[in-house]
């Protein structure tokens, strides 16, 4: 009997854990006026390791979850996560996909891209948009530092979940037992 190919589920489950941990962290950081944004981690593994169909499915489902949990217009987060996924996927042949340090750098760049895209899209809703940029800059620096600290753990989690599916992340062939 043929086992279903559930590689798309691995990044989705890991991203659900990350979104929950991020919400918990933001709850505890609120008294300090800080917000943690880790959107770059939501797309990097799926875009750099999985084939386009399974990776994009996991990323877009994550985007829908992100939109449901975030105070953004529904679909905006999904659009930007999908855009970041496609950009990383298109450039993934140019970098070593097995290097955790390089994965972290890609996640940091993706986080910067997503943070700026969402900030520019949403800052106009702020009553004082010019004043919001100072806080956004502090949140970006804090988020980048936090992302750099947890990236290796998060990629290891996704590797473990991919191994649990029993398939090679890029080819989909069954892994030897």
N, C-alpha and C positions, 0 to 999 in steps of 0.2 A: 504494500500500500504506500502510496506517495504522500510524503509529509508536506503540509502547506508551507509556503515561503513567507515567513513572518518577520523578515528583516526590518521592515518598516516599523514594526512594533517596538523594537529595542530602543531607537532614539525617542520614540513617543513616551515610553514608560520612564526612561531616564529624564526626559524633559519635564514630565509631570512631577517627578521628585524634586528636580531643580526649581521649578516654579513654586512648589509648596515651601521648600526651604527658603527661597527668596522672599516669599510673602511673610514667613515667620521672621526672617532677619529684618525686613522693612518695618514690621510691627515693633520690634525692639529698638530700631534706629530712629523711629519717628520722634521721640522726645529730644533727640539731638539735631533734628532738622536735616537728616541725611536720608537718601533713597538709594537703594542698591538696584542696579540694572545689569542683568547678565544675559542679554539677548544674543550676544555673540556665541555663547556656549550652546544655545539652542539650535544653531544651524551648522556649526563647524564639522562635527563628526559625521553627520549624515551626508553633508556635501562632499567631504573629502574622502570618505571611505566607502559609501554605498553607491550602487548604480543609480542612475537618475530617477528611475521609476520608484524604487523603494525609498530612496533618500528624500525625494521631493514629497512623497506621500506622508512620510513621518514629519517633515518640516511643515507642510501645510496644515496637517492636523494639529500640530503644536501651535501654529499660528492662530487657528480657530480657538484653541484653548486659551492662548495668550490674550486674544481679543475679548473673550468671555470674562477673563479675570482682571483685565486692566481697564482703566478709565479712558479708553481710546475709542474712536468711532469703529464700529464693527467692520472688520475687513482690512483696516489700515495696517495692523500688525502682521496679518497674514500676508498682505502684499509685500511689505518690506522684508519679512523673513524669507518669502519665496524669492524675492529679488536677490537677497544676499546669498541664498543657497545656489542660485543659478550662477552668480558671479564666481563664487568659490569653486563650484563644480567645473566651470569653464577653465579655470586656471590651475586645477589640481594636478595636471600632468607636469607642471613646472616645478613642483616642490616635493620633497620626500614625505610621503604620507605616513611613514612609520616613526617619525621623529616627534616625541612629545613636546620638545621645545618649539619646534616649528608649528605644531598644532596650536600651542599656546599663543604664538605670535599671530597666527591666522585668526584665532578667536578674539584676540585683542583688537585687531583691525576690523573684524566684523562687528564687534561690540561698538567701536567708535562710529562706524558707518551707520549702524542701526540707531544708536543714541542720537546722532546728529539728524538723521532723517526724521525720526519721531519728534525730536525737539523742534525742528523747523516747521513740521506739519502742525504741531500743537501749541507752539508758543503764542500764536496770535489769539488764542482763547484766554490767555492770561490778562487780567485787568491792567497790569503794567508789564508789557512784554520786555522792555529794555532792562528792567530790574530783575527779571527772571533769569537772565543769562549768567549772572554771578553764581546763583545757587546751582544752576545746571552744570556749570563748570566744576564746582566742588563735587557734585554728585558723580560726574564723569570720572574725575580723578579717583575718587573713592571706589567706584565700580570697577575701574581698570585694575586697581591694586587687589581688590577682592577676587576678581576673575583670575588674575595671575596666580593667586594662592590656591584656588580650588580647581583649576583647569586640569591638572594631571589626575586628580582623583576622579573628576567627572568623566574624562576620557577612558580611564580604567574601568569605571562602572559601565560605560557603553560597550567596551570590549567584552566585558564579562557577559553582558546581556546578549550580545551578538553570538558569543560562543554557546550560550544557552539555546539559541535558535537552531544550532547544529549546522549552520551554513556559513560558507566563506562570505565576508561582507561585500566584496566586489563582484565576484562571479556567481554567487548563489549556489555553487556546488556543495553537496553535503561534505561536512568535515569528517576526516577519519576518526574513528572512535578510539 
